[in-house]
Amino acid sequence: MATIDVDGVKREASLLLLDDAGVGDYVIVHAGFAIHKIDEDGALETLKLLKEAADYVDSLQKREGETK
């Protein structure tokens, strides 16, 4: 088991499916299992895109709330 950090949120994830994951590595986690190791640039770009998508959804929800 490992402790993972996603933008400050810490969770537990299993490393059983990866042979070579270590401290400081970036991994894709699905259903509590680390399933793929990725490079730092790819991880940071993915986190940026996820944050932008979440901000967009938030802005839509705020707009929707203003029209009710």
ZIWO-V342096 format. One record per backbone hydrogen bond with DSSP energy under -1.0 kcal/mol. CO is the residue of the C=O (numbers start at 1). NH is the residue of the N-H. If there is no record, write none. Layout:
co:CO nh:NH
co:CO nh:NH
This chain:
co:2 nh:13
co:4 nh:11
co:6 nh:9
co:9 nh:6
co:11 nh:4
co:13 nh:2
co:14 nh:34
co:15 nh:18
co:22 nh:25
co:26 nh:38
co:28 nh:35
co:28 nh:36
co:30 nh:33
co:32 nh:14
co:33 nh:30
co:36 nh:28
co:39 nh:43
co:40 nh:44
co:41 nh:45
co:42 nh:46
co:43 nh:47
co:44 nh:48
co:45 nh:49
co:46 nh:50
co:47 nh:51
co:48 nh:52
co:49 nh:53
co:50 nh:54
co:51 nh:55
co:52 nh:56
co:53 nh:57
co:54 nh:58
co:55 nh:59
co:56 nh:60
co:57 nh:61
co:58 nh:62
co:59 nh:63
co:60 nh:64
co:61 nh:65
co:62 nh:66
co:63 nh:67
